[in-house]
């Protein structure tokens, strides 16, 4: 069913075309929803690829094959199917993916290991091979489309198309990144957290591209959660066509490598925030900042315990400054914490410091902050230098409504 556009939605940005990456869309009919549901992106010869994938052990064949194929570092094509995740479908699901890879590889005259396939949607239904073949045939001859069309095509319960762009100067040459993503439910970090694709005209060695993407992922996609459920299909892929003509980036010491890595991080952060803003049923975008932890990783885990707490998320939905629920979430995280050093605030106003409610705590500004759409929760553990920010959304009746009838 169609869902109302998220109140936290952002307009789709003007994404520049990327030389060497040509998107096309078609209708395979994986679901009876009267729209395009297959995206095909043709990539120039020599395009480098990097990827991060779900750690869900019941992952799809698309994820298994993608993980294998990323190791060889080159890509000529991307296919994304929407409406059917093809996960938990055994050998029939794997055969369907391999058939798509073979069909595209024959058309592109490239090894099938350079064809990347992702699928998203209902779990447990094998991808229909006849629909896949017909959809691919249509996509191969379709007119090139805009990135916004491709972003709309890969969505499932998404209520708005998501994209991001950035540029960097690399050795005096401007390189451009354009990226699209889908995701609004079954979102929790453990890499990746949805389906996301970054395209750049920069020339980047595959190993260095992988290092940059892994680092960006750790501080962006692995710091968001909608519902604590890690998808079986999560994938983020980065493709570097090299068309900008810069000297290839091979390590952090290459001229311009810092600028490129920063641009990639920026794009991933933008995309990660957009996914949370489209969290199923979301009314509020929540940033949880944890400081004073024993390490950054520990801070992140404490932040996720807070962000994944249904009690914290429903309190925010109800605009209730119930900081006791944050105390609970910190305590259950399994990370070092000291009740008598713990400080908690909302919107920059401390409610409790060093284990005790502040005697002059005024809840009025906090109540006003919680009526807004952009919420911040601050936690200081008082133990060390570790810090992290994670992003989530509130938990509303809308989330239940969407997921109670997901298959209808």
Buried (B, 14 or more C-beta within 10 A) or exposed (E): EEBEEBEBBBEBBEBBBBBBBBBBBBBBBBBEBEEBBBBBBBBBEBBBBBBBBBEBEEBBBBBBBBBEBBEEBBBBBBBBBBBBBBBBBEEBBBBBBBBBBEBBBEBBEBEBBBBBBBBBBBBEBBBBBEBBBBBBBBBBEBEEBBBBBBBBBBBBBBBBBBBBBBBBBBBEBEBBBBBBBBBBBBBBBBBBBBBBBBBBBBBBBBEBBBBBBBBBBBBBBBBBBBBBBBBBBBBBBBBBBBBBEBEBBBEEEBEBBBBBBBBBBBBBBBBBBBBBBBBBBBBBBBBBBBBBBBBBEBBBBBBBBBBBBEBBBBBBBEBEBBBBBBBBBBBEBEBBBEEEBBBBBBBEBBBBBBBEEBEEBEEEEBBEBBEEEEBBBBBBBBBBEBBBBBBBBBBBEBBEEBBEEBEE
